[in-house]
Amino acid sequence: MTYKTLLTHTQAGVGLITLNRPEALNALNDKLTRELSHAIDAMEARAEVSAIVLTGSDRAFAAGADIKEIRDKTFINVYCEQFITASWERIASARKPTIAAVSGHAVGGGCELAMMCDMIVAAQSARFALPETTLGVIPGAGGTQRLTRVVGKALAMDMILTGRALSAEEAREAGLVSRVVPDGTQVETALDMGARIARGSRPIMMLAKEAVNQAYETHLAQGIHLERRLLYSTFATEDRKEGMTAFTEKRKPRFQNR
Ligand code: CO8
């Protein structure tokens, strides 16, 4: 499918989705968020895709909700339309691993979109901020919850109440970002990470992702119980047998995704 606000591409088992509204620094309007949901559905359905990379431009990953589009909305509009809930969060429920490759501004909903991904790779120029309170609203796409769980209350309060932006390096130190790379190499790095994931067994990667994400949803004992069940289930796969057999035979595994 051809999109108006996105570019999509697949290589080496990795689906690449590029936000493409340069005139508005990739601000998230209704069209873009609906197209993004559709693109993720499509990547999830494609058997040759094992990981998904989401990126923007060098200048901006995304500058948040499209303020011009939502400026005149009323409570009744946002409540009845289920603003955000209706179309923004598809990437957070992707079962395949997701990587945000961020350069420039990741602001407001743009920062929240990056945080919906499993990992963030940041170019040195990346800036992460949740400045919604400066507009008279609060973060509403998971920012108050996801940021706080990752960086802790003090830094989350500082960012949300003062609008302070984190540099890429500060974001890495705070645990928001897994890698900081030179400007212009963030997509290549994320695609390499995705290709590495794609060389593994897709179901095993999905099980591992599910287990890690449960760390944010459950108590420790419940999380470890789930982890153990998921580990046991790997023993029902041919890929688990192949991985261990390949190790003992001193060769590379040939995973079949089953
Ligand atoms: N929405 C709409 N248009 C935008 C947005 C945006 N979020 N961000 C940038 N643009 C547009 C600008 O208006 C400008 O358009 P034009 O050329 O037609 O004037 C163009 O993109 C380029 O932007 P700038 O000239 O401002 O570029 P700069 O490099 O000078 O500045 C910034 C970049 C700092 C990112 C700046 O554009 C900015 O501050 N943008 C707004 C960032 C922001 O506050 N985002 C948070 C939005 S709120 C949110 O995401 C969650 C809301 C959830 C609750 C909603 C309840 C209803």
Boltz pocket constraint, residues with backbone or C-beta under 6 A from the ligand:
constraints:
  - pocket:
      binder: B
      contacts: [[A, 22], [A, 23], [A, 24], [A, 25], [A, 27], [A, 28], [A, 63], [A, 64], [A, 65], [A, 66], [A, 67], [A, 68], [A, 69], [A, 70], [A, 73], [A, 78], [A, 83], [A, 105], [A, 107], [A, 108], [A, 109], [A, 110], [A, 131], [A, 132], [A, 135], [A, 137], [A, 138], [A, 139], [A, 140], [A, 141]]
      max_distance: 6.0
